[in-house]
Amino acid sequence: MVTKFQGTVKFFNETKGYGFIIHEESDKESFVHVNGLIHEIQADDRVEFELQEGRKGMNAVNVRRID
């Protein structure tokens, strides 16, 4: 079973293709790369995502905007 998380996009640089998401329940931050997006995102968007182990820690993947 895949665990889904919710959070808010803190920052996303479209030119460089990466940013960070703040987790709703813990205030942790997760790195997000453009390859992990389902929808385009921008700062302050509410999102749902999964976590996947990356080279430098946990990365947000399958990121989608929510209302």
PQR file of N, CA, C, O and H, with PARSE charges and radii, in Angstrom:
ATOM      1  N   MET A   1       0.846  -1.197   0.000 -0.4000 1.5000
ATOM      2  CA  MET A   1       0.000   0.000   0.000 -0.0000 2.0000
ATOM      3  C   MET A   1       0.884   1.250   0.000  0.5500 1.7000
ATOM      4  O   MET A   1       1.875   1.321   0.726 -0.5500 1.4000
ATOM      5  N   VAL A   2       0.520   2.207  -0.803 -0.4000 1.5000
ATOM      6  CA  VAL A   2       1.286   3.441  -0.928 -0.0000 2.0000
ATOM      7  C   VAL A   2       0.705   4.486   0.013  0.5500 1.7000
ATOM      8  O   VAL A   2      -0.507   4.701   0.047 -0.5500 1.4000
ATOM      9  H   VAL A   2      -0.285   2.150  -1.393  0.4000 1.0000
ATOM     10  N   THR A   3       1.583   5.135   0.780 -0.4000 1.5000
ATOM     11  CA  THR A   3       1.147   6.196   1.686 -0.0000 2.0000
ATOM     12  C   THR A   3       1.150   7.521   0.945  0.5500 1.7000
ATOM     13  O   THR A   3       2.140   7.894   0.316 -0.5500 1.4000
ATOM     14  H   THR A   3       2.567   4.961   0.752  0.4000 1.0000
ATOM     15  N   LYS A   4       0.035   8.224   1.027 -0.4000 1.5000
ATOM     16  CA  LYS A   4      -0.095   9.544   0.402 -0.0000 2.0000
ATOM     17  C   LYS A   4       0.027  10.605   1.492  0.5500 1.7000
ATOM     18  O   LYS A   4      -0.458  10.426   2.609 -0.5500 1.4000
ATOM     19  H   LYS A   4      -0.769   7.921   1.538  0.4000 1.0000
ATOM     20  N   PHE A   5       0.669  11.687   1.156 -0.4000 1.5000
ATOM     21  CA  PHE A   5       0.850  12.816   2.056 -0.0000 2.0000
ATOM     22  C   PHE A   5       0.250  14.052   1.409  0.5500 1.7000
ATOM     23  O   PHE A   5       0.064  14.104   0.193 -0.5500 1.4000
ATOM     24  H   PHE A   5       1.064  11.832   0.249  0.4000 1.0000
ATOM     25  N   GLN A   6      -0.049  15.045   2.232 -0.4000 1.5000
ATOM     26  CA  GLN A   6      -0.509  16.330   1.713 -0.0000 2.0000
ATOM     27  C   GLN A   6       0.409  17.416   2.239  0.5500 1.7000
ATOM     28  O   GLN A   6       1.011  17.283   3.304 -0.5500 1.4000
ATOM     29  H   GLN A   6       0.102  15.004   3.219  0.4000 1.0000
ATOM     30  N   GLY A   7       0.505  18.492   1.475 -0.4000 1.5000
ATOM     31  CA  GLY A   7       1.355  19.592   1.880 -0.0000 2.0000
ATOM     32  C   GLY A   7       1.152  20.801   0.993  0.5500 1.7000
ATOM     33  O   GLY A   7       0.231  20.860   0.178 -0.5500 1.4000
ATOM     34  H   GLY A   7       0.015  18.601   0.609  0.4000 1.0000
ATOM     35  N   THR A   8       2.043  21.764   1.176 -0.4000 1.5000
ATOM     36  CA  THR A   8       1.996  23.018   0.431 -0.0000 2.0000
ATOM     37  C   THR A   8       3.347  23.241  -0.234  0.5500 1.7000
ATOM     38  O   THR A   8       4.393  23.030   0.380 -0.5500 1.4000
ATOM     39  H   THR A   8       2.791  21.716   1.838  0.4000 1.0000
ATOM     40  N   VAL A   9       3.319  23.666  -1.484 -0.4000 1.5000
ATOM     41  CA  VAL A   9       4.561  23.954  -2.203 -0.0000 2.0000
ATOM     42  C   VAL A   9       5.177  25.216  -1.601  0.5500 1.7000
ATOM     43  O   VAL A   9       4.572  26.288  -1.620 -0.5500 1.4000
ATOM     44  H   VAL A   9       2.469  23.838  -1.983  0.4000 1.0000
ATOM     45  N   LYS A  10       6.381  25.071  -1.071 -0.4000 1.5000
ATOM     46  CA  LYS A  10       7.098  26.208  -0.489 -0.0000 2.0000
ATOM     47  C   LYS A  10       7.749  27.036  -1.590  0.5500 1.7000
ATOM     48  O   LYS A  10       7.756  28.266  -1.546 -0.5500 1.4000
ATOM     49  H   LYS A  10       6.873  24.200  -1.056  0.4000 1.0000
ATOM     50  N   PHE A  11       8.297  26.328  -2.584 -0.4000 1.5000
ATOM     51  CA  PHE A  11       9.095  26.966  -3.621 -0.0000 2.0000
ATOM     52  C   PHE A  11       9.179  25.995  -4.792  0.5500 1.7000
ATOM     53  O   PHE A  11       9.338  24.792  -4.586 -0.5500 1.4000
ATOM     54  H   PHE A  11       8.290  25.329  -2.620  0.4000 1.0000
ATOM     55  N   PHE A  12       9.075  26.499  -6.011 -0.4000 1.5000
ATOM     56  CA  PHE A  12       9.333  25.665  -7.183 -0.0000 2.0000
ATOM     57  C   PHE A  12       9.912  26.535  -8.284  0.5500 1.7000
ATOM     58  O   PHE A  12       9.281  27.500  -8.715 -0.5500 1.4000
ATOM     59  H   PHE A  12       8.945  27.476  -6.179  0.4000 1.0000
ATOM     60  N   ASN A  13      11.111  26.198  -8.740 -0.4000 1.5000
ATOM     61  CA  ASN A  13      11.797  26.935  -9.792 -0.0000 2.0000
ATOM     62  C   ASN A  13      11.570  26.209 -11.113  0.5500 1.7000
ATOM     63  O   ASN A  13      12.159  25.156 -11.354 -0.5500 1.4000
ATOM     64  H   ASN A  13      11.624  25.414  -8.390  0.4000 1.0000
ATOM     65  N   GLU A  14      10.719  26.767 -11.965 -0.4000 1.5000
ATOM     66  CA  GLU A  14      10.393  26.120 -13.241 -0.0000 2.0000
ATOM     67  C   GLU A  14      11.611  26.004 -14.149  0.5500 1.7000
ATOM     68  O   GLU A  14      11.741  25.024 -14.883 -0.5500 1.4000
ATOM     69  H   GLU A  14      10.241  27.623 -11.769  0.4000 1.0000
ATOM     70  N   THR A  15      12.496  26.979 -14.110 -0.4000 1.5000
ATOM     71  CA  THR A  15      13.682  26.965 -14.963 -0.0000 2.0000
ATOM     72  C   THR A  15      14.619  25.825 -14.595  0.5500 1.7000
ATOM     73  O   THR A  15      15.121  25.120 -15.471 -0.5500 1.4000
ATOM     74  H   THR A  15      12.390  27.775 -13.514  0.4000 1.0000
ATOM     75  N   LYS A  16      14.854  25.643 -13.302 -0.4000 1.5000
ATOM     76  CA  LYS A  16      15.756  24.579 -12.840 -0.0000 2.0000
ATOM     77  C   LYS A  16      15.035  23.250 -12.639  0.5500 1.7000
ATOM     78  O   LYS A  16      15.674  22.199 -12.600 -0.5500 1.4000
ATOM     79  H   LYS A  16      14.447  26.215 -12.591  0.4000 1.0000
ATOM     80  N   GLY A  17      13.709  23.289 -12.513 -0.4000 1.5000
ATOM     81  CA  GLY A  17      12.930  22.064 -12.436 -0.0000 2.0000
ATOM     82  C   GLY A  17      12.885  21.388 -11.085  0.5500 1.7000
ATOM     83  O   GLY A  17      12.720  20.171 -11.004 -0.5500 1.4000
ATOM     84  H   GLY A  17      13.190  24.143 -12.545  0.4000 1.0000
ATOM     85  N   TYR A  18      13.031  22.164 -10.018 -0.4000 1.5000
ATOM     86  CA  TYR A  18      12.938  21.558  -8.690 -0.0000 2.0000
ATOM     87  C   TYR A  18      12.370  22.538  -7.676  0.5500 1.7000
ATOM     88  O   TYR A  18      12.263  23.736  -7.940 -0.5500 1.4000
ATOM     89  H   TYR A  18      13.165  23.153 -10.084  0.4000 1.0000
ATOM     90  N   GLY A  19      12.010  22.013  -6.516 -0.4000 1.5000
ATOM     91  CA  GLY A  19      11.488  22.837  -5.442 -0.0000 2.0000
ATOM     92  C   GLY A  19      11.329  22.016  -4.177  0.5500 1.7000
ATOM     93  O   GLY A  19      11.909  20.939  -4.040 -0.5500 1.4000
ATOM     94  H   GLY A  19      12.098  21.040  -6.302  0.4000 1.0000
ATOM     95  N   PHE A  20      10.524  22.547  -3.242 -0.4000 1.5000
ATOM     96  CA  PHE A  20      10.313  21.886  -1.959 -0.0000 2.0000
ATOM     97  C   PHE A  20       8.848  21.969  -1.557  0.5500 1.7000
ATOM     98  O   PHE A  20       8.157  22.947  -1.841 -0.5500 1.4000
ATOM     99  H   PHE A  20      10.052  23.422  -3.353  0.4000 1.0000
ATOM    100  N   ILE A  21       8.398  20.918  -0.891 -0.4000 1.5000
ATOM    101  CA  ILE A  21       7.035  20.833  -0.373 -0.0000 2.0000
ATOM    102  C   ILE A  21       7.112  20.717   1.140  0.5500 1.7000
ATOM    103  O   ILE A  21       7.914  19.945   1.665 -0.5500 1.4000
ATOM    104  H   ILE A  21       8.960  20.123  -0.660  0.4000 1.0000
ATOM    105  N   ILE A  22       6.278  21.482   1.849 -0.4000 1.5000
ATOM    106  CA  ILE A  22       6.185  21.382   3.305 -0.0000 2.0000
ATOM    107  C   ILE A  22       5.039  20.440   3.636  0.5500 1.7000
ATOM    108  O   ILE A  22       3.909  20.649   3.195 -0.5500 1.4000
ATOM    109  H   ILE A  22       5.626  22.109   1.423  0.4000 1.0000
ATOM    110  N   HIS A  23       5.332  19.400   4.415 -0.4000 1.5000
ATOM    111  CA  HIS A  23       4.313  18.426   4.813 -0.0000 2.0000
ATOM    112  C   HIS A  23       3.294  19.087   5.731  0.5500 1.7000
ATOM    113  O   HIS A  23       3.657  19.856   6.621 -0.5500 1.4000
ATOM    114  H   HIS A  23       6.250  19.230   4.773  0.4000 1.0000
ATOM    115  N   GLU A  24       2.023  18.785   5.513 -0.4000 1.5000
ATOM    116  CA  GLU A  24       0.933  19.371   6.279 -0.0000 2.0000
ATOM    117  C   GLU A  24       0.977  18.965   7.755  0.5500 1.7000
ATOM    118  O   GLU A  24       0.739  19.800   8.628 -0.5500 1.4000
ATOM    119  H   GLU A  24       1.728  18.160   4.790  0.4000 1.0000
ATOM    120  N   GLU A  25       1.276  17.700   8.044 -0.4000 1.5000
ATOM    121  CA  GLU A  25       1.180  17.199   9.414 -0.0000 2.0000
ATOM    122  C   GLU A  25       2.439  17.386  10.243  0.5500 1.7000
ATOM    123  O   GLU A  25       2.362  17.399  11.471 -0.5500 1.4000
ATOM    124  H   GLU A  25       1.469  17.022   7.335  0.4000 1.0000
ATOM    125  N   SER A  26       3.600  17.531   9.606 -0.4000 1.5000
ATOM    126  CA  SER A  26       4.838  17.539  10.388 -0.0000 2.0000
ATOM    127  C   SER A  26       5.744  18.744  10.151  0.5500 1.7000
ATOM    128  O   SER A  26       6.734  18.903  10.865 -0.5500 1.4000
ATOM    129  H   SER A  26       3.663  17.521   8.608  0.4000 1.0000
ATOM    130  N   ASP A  27       5.444  19.579   9.192 -0.4000 1.5000
ATOM    131  CA  ASP A  27       6.295  20.712   8.804 -0.0000 2.0000
ATOM    132  C   ASP A  27       7.652  20.283   8.251  0.5500 1.7000
ATOM    133  O   ASP A  27       8.538  21.123   8.091 -0.5500 1.4000
ATOM    134  H   ASP A  27       4.640  19.449   8.612  0.4000 1.0000
ATOM    135  N   LYS A  28       7.839  18.981   7.952 -0.4000 1.5000
ATOM    136  CA  LYS A  28       9.050  18.525   7.264 -0.0000 2.0000
ATOM    137  C   LYS A  28       9.009  19.058   5.841  0.5500 1.7000
ATOM    138  O   LYS A  28       7.943  19.384   5.319 -0.5500 1.4000
ATOM    139  H   LYS A  28       7.120  18.299   8.082  0.4000 1.0000
ATOM    140  N   GLU A  29      10.183  19.143   5.219 -0.4000 1.5000
ATOM    141  CA  GLU A  29      10.259  19.549   3.818 -0.0000 2.0000
ATOM    142  C   GLU A  29      10.751  18.382   2.980  0.5500 1.7000
ATOM    143  O   GLU A  29      11.631  17.633   3.405 -0.5500 1.4000
ATOM    144  H   GLU A  29      11.048  18.879   5.644  0.4000 1.0000
ATOM    145  N   SER A  30      10.189  18.227   1.798 -0.4000 1.5000
ATOM    146  CA  SER A  30      10.647  17.211   0.856 -0.0000 2.0000
ATOM    147  C   SER A  30      11.004  17.864  -0.467  0.5500 1.7000
ATOM    148  O   SER A  30      10.312  18.764  -0.943 -0.5500 1.4000
ATOM    149  H   SER A  30       9.474  18.836   1.452  0.4000 1.0000
ATOM    150  N   PHE A  31      12.092  17.395  -1.047 -0.4000 1.5000
ATOM    151  CA  PHE A  31      12.544  17.833  -2.364 -0.0000 2.0000
ATOM    152  C   PHE A  31      11.587  17.296  -3.419  0.5500 1.7000
ATOM    153  O   PHE A  31      11.116  16.163  -3.314 -0.5500 1.4000
ATOM    154  H   PHE A  31      12.654  16.664  -0.660  0.4000 1.0000
ATOM    155  N   VAL A  32      11.300  18.100  -4.429 -0.4000 1.5000
ATOM    156  CA  VAL A  32      10.493  17.636  -5.561 -0.0000 2.0000
ATOM    157  C   VAL A  32      11.186  18.054  -6.856  0.5500 1.7000
ATOM    158  O   VAL A  32      11.602  19.202  -7.013 -0.5500 1.4000
ATOM    159  H   VAL A  32      11.683  19.020  -4.514  0.4000 1.0000
ATOM    160  N   HIS A  33      11.301  17.100  -7.781 -0.4000 1.5000
ATOM    161  CA  HIS A  33      11.896  17.357  -9.097 -0.0000 2.0000
ATOM    162  C   HIS A  33      10.780  17.334 -10.132  0.5500 1.7000
ATOM    163  O   HIS A  33       9.771  16.654  -9.943 -0.5500 1.4000
ATOM    164  H   HIS A  33      10.963  16.167  -7.654  0.4000 1.0000
ATOM    165  N   VAL A  34      10.950  18.061 -11.205 -0.4000 1.5000
ATOM    166  CA  VAL A  34       9.938  18.146 -12.260 -0.0000 2.0000
ATOM    167  C   VAL A  34       9.524  16.755 -12.752  0.5500 1.7000
ATOM    168  O   VAL A  34       8.374  16.569 -13.150 -0.5500 1.4000
ATOM    169  H   VAL A  34      11.770  18.614 -11.358  0.4000 1.0000
ATOM    170  N   ASN A  35      10.427  15.784 -12.734 -0.4000 1.5000
ATOM    171  CA  ASN A  35      10.091  14.423 -13.173 -0.0000 2.0000
ATOM    172  C   ASN A  35       9.099  13.733 -12.241  0.5500 1.7000
ATOM    173  O   ASN A  35       8.482  12.740 -12.624 -0.5500 1.4000
ATOM    174  H   ASN A  35      11.361  15.935 -12.411  0.4000 1.0000
ATOM    175  N   GLY A  36       8.938  14.251 -11.014 -0.4000 1.5000
ATOM    176  CA  GLY A  36       8.014  13.662 -10.055 -0.0000 2.0000
ATOM    177  C   GLY A  36       6.626  14.284 -10.083  0.5500 1.7000
ATOM    178  O   GLY A  36       5.781  13.952  -9.252 -0.5500 1.4000
ATOM    179  H   GLY A  36       9.440  15.059 -10.702  0.4000 1.0000
ATOM    180  N   LEU A  37       6.382  15.185 -11.034 -0.4000 1.5000
ATOM    181  CA  LEU A  37       5.104  15.897 -11.086 -0.0000 2.0000
ATOM    182  C   LEU A  37       4.093  15.206 -11.996  0.5500 1.7000
ATOM    183  O   LEU A  37       4.436  14.696 -13.063 -0.5500 1.4000
ATOM    184  H   LEU A  37       7.069  15.455 -11.710  0.4000 1.0000
ATOM    185  N   ILE A  38       2.845  15.202 -11.547 -0.4000 1.5000
ATOM    186  CA  ILE A  38       1.728  14.804 -12.404 -0.0000 2.0000
ATOM    187  C   ILE A  38       1.096  16.065 -12.985  0.5500 1.7000
ATOM    188  O   ILE A  38       0.727  16.097 -14.159 -0.5500 1.4000
ATOM    189  H   ILE A  38       2.567  15.616 -10.680  0.4000 1.0000
ATOM    190  N   HIS A  39       0.973  17.109 -12.153 -0.4000 1.5000
ATOM    191  CA  HIS A  39       0.474  18.421 -12.584 -0.0000 2.0000
ATOM    192  C   HIS A  39       1.585  19.450 -12.402  0.5500 1.7000
ATOM    193  O   HIS A  39       2.486  19.256 -11.587 -0.5500 1.4000
ATOM    194  H   HIS A  39       1.274  17.083 -11.200  0.4000 1.0000
ATOM    195  N   GLU A  40       1.521  20.537 -13.156 -0.4000 1.5000
ATOM    196  CA  GLU A  40       2.428  21.654 -12.913 -0.0000 2.0000
ATOM    197  C   GLU A  40       2.084  22.255 -11.560  0.5500 1.7000
ATOM    198  O   GLU A  40       0.915  22.299 -11.176 -0.5500 1.4000
ATOM    199  H   GLU A  40       0.789  20.694 -13.819  0.4000 1.0000
ATOM    200  N   ILE A  41       3.101  22.719 -10.833 -0.4000 1.5000
ATOM    201  CA  ILE A  41       2.883  23.311  -9.514 -0.0000 2.0000
ATOM    202  C   ILE A  41       3.595  24.649  -9.421  0.5500 1.7000
ATOM    203  O   ILE A  41       4.497  24.956 -10.201 -0.5500 1.4000
ATOM    204  H   ILE A  41       4.051  22.683 -11.145  0.4000 1.0000
ATOM    205  N   GLN A  42       3.163  25.435  -8.443 -0.4000 1.5000
ATOM    206  CA  GLN A  42       3.827  26.692  -8.132 -0.0000 2.0000
ATOM    207  C   GLN A  42       3.706  26.932  -6.636  0.5500 1.7000
ATOM    208  O   GLN A  42       2.953  26.239  -5.953 -0.5500 1.4000
ATOM    209  H   GLN A  42       2.431  25.186  -7.809  0.4000 1.0000
ATOM    210  N   ALA A  43       4.438  27.903  -6.126 -0.4000 1.5000
ATOM    211  CA  ALA A  43       4.438  28.210  -4.697 -0.0000 2.0000
ATOM    212  C   ALA A  43       3.016  28.401  -4.185  0.5500 1.7000
ATOM    213  O   ALA A  43       2.173  28.995  -4.856 -0.5500 1.4000
ATOM    214  H   ALA A  43       5.051  28.467  -6.681  0.4000 1.0000
ATOM    215  N   ASP A  44       2.769  27.891  -2.991 -0.4000 1.5000
ATOM    216  CA  ASP A  44       1.491  27.985  -2.266 -0.0000 2.0000
ATOM    217  C   ASP A  44       0.411  27.033  -2.757  0.5500 1.7000
ATOM    218  O   ASP A  44      -0.684  27.027  -2.194 -0.5500 1.4000
ATOM    219  H   ASP A  44       3.454  27.409  -2.445  0.4000 1.0000
ATOM    220  N   ASP A  45       0.670  26.223  -3.788 -0.4000 1.5000
ATOM    221  CA  ASP A  45      -0.306  25.204  -4.200 -0.0000 2.0000
ATOM    222  C   ASP A  45      -0.405  24.133  -3.119  0.5500 1.7000
ATOM    223  O   ASP A  45       0.608  23.744  -2.539 -0.5500 1.4000
ATOM    224  H   ASP A  45       1.559  26.228  -4.246  0.4000 1.0000
ATOM    225  N   ARG A  46      -1.619  23.654  -2.843 -0.4000 1.5000
ATOM    226  CA  ARG A  46      -1.814  22.477  -1.982 -0.0000 2.0000
ATOM    227  C   ARG A  46      -1.664  21.260  -2.869  0.5500 1.7000
ATOM    228  O   ARG A  46      -2.217  21.210  -3.968 -0.5500 1.4000
ATOM    229  H   ARG A  46      -2.443  23.971  -3.315  0.4000 1.0000
ATOM    230  N   VAL A  47      -0.909  20.271  -2.389 -0.4000 1.5000
ATOM    231  CA  VAL A  47      -0.614  19.092  -3.200 -0.0000 2.0000
ATOM    232  C   VAL A  47      -0.745  17.805  -2.392  0.5500 1.7000
ATOM    233  O   VAL A  47      -0.695  17.806  -1.162 -0.5500 1.4000
ATOM    234  H   VAL A  47      -0.460  20.312  -1.496  0.4000 1.0000
ATOM    235  N   GLU A  48      -0.916  16.712  -3.126 -0.4000 1.5000
ATOM    236  CA  GLU A  48      -0.873  15.367  -2.562 -0.0000 2.0000
ATOM    237  C   GLU A  48       0.300  14.672  -3.241  0.5500 1.7000
ATOM    238  O   GLU A  48       0.535  14.865  -4.434 -0.5500 1.4000
ATOM    239  H   GLU A  48      -0.957  16.711  -4.125  0.4000 1.0000
ATOM    240  N   PHE A  49       1.038  13.859  -2.479 -0.4000 1.5000
ATOM    241  CA  PHE A  49       2.239  13.243  -3.036 -0.0000 2.0000
ATOM    242  C   PHE A  49       2.602  11.971  -2.283  0.5500 1.7000
ATOM    243  O   PHE A  49       2.071  11.682  -1.211 -0.5500 1.4000
ATOM    244  H   PHE A  49       0.847  13.702  -1.511  0.4000 1.0000
ATOM    245  N   GLU A  50       3.516  11.227  -2.873 -0.4000 1.5000
ATOM    246  CA  GLU A  50       4.098  10.041  -2.252 -0.0000 2.0000
ATOM    247  C   GLU A  50       5.573  10.336  -2.024  0.5500 1.7000
ATOM    248  O   GLU A  50       6.118  11.270  -2.611 -0.5500 1.4000
ATOM    249  H   GLU A  50       3.948  11.462  -3.744  0.4000 1.0000
ATOM    250  N   LEU A  51       6.218   9.549  -1.179 -0.4000 1.5000
ATOM    251  CA  LEU A  51       7.648   9.712  -0.938 -0.0000 2.0000
ATOM    252  C   LEU A  51       8.408   8.517  -1.487  0.5500 1.7000
ATOM    253  O   LEU A  51       7.952   7.376  -1.416 -0.5500 1.4000
ATOM    254  H   LEU A  51       5.775   8.790  -0.702  0.4000 1.0000
ATOM    255  N   GLN A  52       9.585   8.812  -2.039 -0.4000 1.5000
ATOM    256  CA  GLN A  52      10.435   7.774  -2.605 -0.0000 2.0000
ATOM    257  C   GLN A  52      11.881   8.094  -2.222  0.5500 1.7000
ATOM    258  O   GLN A  52      12.299   9.251  -2.259 -0.5500 1.4000
ATOM    259  H   GLN A  52       9.956   9.739  -2.097  0.4000 1.0000
ATOM    260  N   GLU A  53      12.633   7.065  -1.857 -0.4000 1.5000
ATOM    261  CA  GLU A  53      14.041   7.254  -1.482 -0.0000 2.0000
ATOM    262  C   GLU A  53      14.838   7.744  -2.685  0.5500 1.7000
ATOM    263  O   GLU A  53      14.791   7.156  -3.766 -0.5500 1.4000
ATOM    264  H   GLU A  53      12.293   6.125  -1.827  0.4000 1.0000
ATOM    265  N   GLY A  54      15.571   8.834  -2.474 -0.4000 1.5000
ATOM    266  CA  GLY A  54      16.427   9.386  -3.520 -0.0000 2.0000
ATOM    267  C   GLY A  54      17.883   9.324  -3.091  0.5500 1.7000
ATOM    268  O   GLY A  54      18.193   8.760  -2.042 -0.5500 1.4000
ATOM    269  H   GLY A  54      15.610   9.312  -1.596  0.4000 1.0000
ATOM    270  N   ARG A  55      18.768   9.886  -3.875 -0.4000 1.5000
ATOM    271  CA  ARG A  55      20.203   9.868  -3.552 -0.0000 2.0000
ATOM    272  C   ARG A  55      20.523  10.618  -2.275  0.5500 1.7000
ATOM    273  O   ARG A  55      21.452  10.253  -1.553 -0.5500 1.4000
ATOM    274  H   ARG A  55      18.516  10.345  -4.727  0.4000 1.0000
ATOM    275  N   LYS A  56      19.756  11.672  -1.987 -0.4000 1.5000
ATOM    276  CA  LYS A  56      20.056  12.512  -0.824 -0.0000 2.0000
ATOM    277  C   LYS A  56      18.916  12.530   0.182  0.5500 1.7000
ATOM    278  O   LYS A  56      18.789  13.487   0.945 -0.5500 1.4000
ATOM    279  H   LYS A  56      19.002  11.969  -2.574  0.4000 1.0000
ATOM    280  N   GLY A  57      18.094  11.508   0.200 -0.4000 1.5000
ATOM    281  CA  GLY A  57      16.971  11.466   1.132 -0.0000 2.0000
ATOM    282  C   GLY A  57      15.666  11.212   0.407  0.5500 1.7000
ATOM    283  O   GLY A  57      15.647  10.748  -0.734 -0.5500 1.4000
ATOM    284  H   GLY A  57      18.196  10.731  -0.421  0.4000 1.0000
ATOM    285  N   MET A  58      14.576  11.523   1.090 -0.4000 1.5000
ATOM    286  CA  MET A  58      13.255  11.251   0.542 -0.0000 2.0000
ATOM    287  C   MET A  58      12.826  12.357  -0.425  0.5500 1.7000
ATOM    288  O   MET A  58      12.975  13.545  -0.138 -0.5500 1.4000
ATOM    289  H   MET A  58      14.591  11.900   2.016  0.4000 1.0000
ATOM    290  N   ASN A  59      12.293  11.944  -1.575 -0.4000 1.5000
ATOM    291  CA  ASN A  59      11.803  12.871  -2.595 -0.0000 2.0000
ATOM    292  C   ASN A  59      10.298  12.720  -2.758  0.5500 1.7000
ATOM    293  O   ASN A  59       9.762  11.617  -2.649 -0.5500 1.4000
ATOM    294  H   ASN A  59      12.173  10.979  -1.809  0.4000 1.0000
ATOM    295  N   ALA A  60       9.618  13.835  -3.019 -0.4000 1.5000
ATOM    296  CA  ALA A  60       8.190  13.798  -3.327 -0.0000 2.0000
ATOM    297  C   ALA A  60       8.025  13.361  -4.778  0.5500 1.7000
ATOM    298  O   ALA A  60       8.678  13.898  -5.674 -0.5500 1.4000
ATOM    299  H   ALA A  60      10.054  14.731  -3.107  0.4000 1.0000
ATOM    300  N   VAL A  61       7.141  12.376  -5.007 -0.4000 1.5000
ATOM    301  CA  VAL A  61       6.853  11.889  -6.357 -0.0000 2.0000
ATOM    302  C   VAL A  61       5.346  11.782  -6.541  0.5500 1.7000
ATOM    303  O   VAL A  61       4.590  11.843  -5.572 -0.5500 1.4000
ATOM    304  H   VAL A  61       6.610  11.940  -4.279  0.4000 1.0000
ATOM    305  N   ASN A  62       4.918  11.626  -7.774 -0.4000 1.5000
ATOM    306  CA  ASN A  62       3.485  11.555  -8.101 -0.0000 2.0000
ATOM    307  C   ASN A  62       2.730  12.724  -7.469  0.5500 1.7000
ATOM    308  O   ASN A  62       1.678  12.553  -6.851 -0.5500 1.4000
ATOM    309  H   ASN A  62       5.532  11.577  -8.562  0.4000 1.0000
ATOM    310  N   VAL A  63       3.301  13.912  -7.644 -0.4000 1.5000
ATOM    311  CA  VAL A  63       2.764  15.134  -7.036 -0.0000 2.0000
ATOM    312  C   VAL A  63       1.619  15.662  -7.885  0.5500 1.7000
ATOM    313  O   VAL A  63       1.766  15.881  -9.087 -0.5500 1.4000
ATOM    314  H   VAL A  63       4.155  14.051  -8.146  0.4000 1.0000
ATOM    315  N   ARG A  64       0.467  15.864  -7.235 -0.4000 1.5000
ATOM    316  CA  ARG A  64      -0.699  16.415  -7.932 -0.0000 2.0000
ATOM    317  C   ARG A  64      -1.324  17.519  -7.081  0.5500 1.7000
ATOM    318  O   ARG A  64      -1.363  17.431  -5.854 -0.5500 1.4000
ATOM    319  H   ARG A  64       0.347  15.686  -6.258  0.4000 1.0000
ATOM    320  N   ARG A  65      -1.811  18.561  -7.761 -0.4000 1.5000
ATOM    321  CA  ARG A  65      -2.511  19.655  -7.071 -0.0000 2.0000
ATOM    322  C   ARG A  65      -3.841  19.161  -6.525  0.5500 1.7000
ATOM    323  O   ARG A  65      -4.493  18.310  -7.130 -0.5500 1.4000
ATOM    324  H   ARG A  65      -1.779  18.632  -8.758  0.4000 1.0000
ATOM    325  N   ILE A  66      -4.239  19.700  -5.376 -0.4000 1.5000
ATOM    326  CA  ILE A  66      -5.562  19.423  -4.817 -0.0000 2.0000
ATOM    327  C   ILE A  66      -6.216  20.746  -4.452  0.5500 1.7000
ATOM    328  O   ILE A  66      -5.539  21.761  -4.287 -0.5500 1.4000
ATOM    329  H   ILE A  66      -3.709  20.392  -4.885  0.4000 1.0000
ATOM    330  N   ASP A  67      -7.523  20.726  -4.329 -0.4000 1.5000
ATOM    331  CA  ASP A  67      -8.266  21.950  -3.970 -0.0000 2.0000
ATOM    332  C   ASP A  67      -8.402  22.080  -2.475  0.5500 1.7000
ATOM    333  O   ASP A  67      -8.996  23.044  -1.991 -0.5500 1.4000
ATOM    334  H   ASP A  67      -8.073  19.901  -4.464  0.4000 1.0000
TER
END
